């Protein structure tokens, strides 16, 4: 990844889910930091109600409990806002394939598409520090 990629609009994204399978599991939190020309534009995050209990292991791993998401919006309620915030931005995430593919799948269920360029900080760090 070269420096010019980070000059355009960028979205640094983190997604928490109830598990790793997009057909069975759901998003429980989305966090996004938007930047352009190397400057922070804004931060946005939301808890998401998955519509069923969060498995205990996921609650322990993420720190997100059923009580925390009980009154949170469902994914369908935030999908349009998420799509707007990601539009035209480089999608950057740690283990980006997971976050990107999960969001692409759940957005597709709402009739939306995710078509961003993607950069993975795991892959980048392995290039910079191969050992």
Number of C-alpha atoms within 10 A of each C-alpha: 11 6 8 9 14 19 14 15 20 29 27 21 20 19 21 20 22 23 15 14 11 17 9 8 16 24 23 27 21 20 16 22 17 21 20 15 13 14 12 12 13 11 12 12 14 17 22 24 24 21 15 12 14 22 12 14 11 15 15 11 9 14 10 19 16 17 11 13 21 16 11 16 16 18 23 14 13 15 19 14 11 19 15 9 15 20 17 16 21 22 24 24 21 18 14 21 14 17 23 23 13 22 22 17 16 21 20 13 12 13 9 14 15 18 14 17 13 15 22 19 15 12 15 13 12 10 11 8 8 8 6
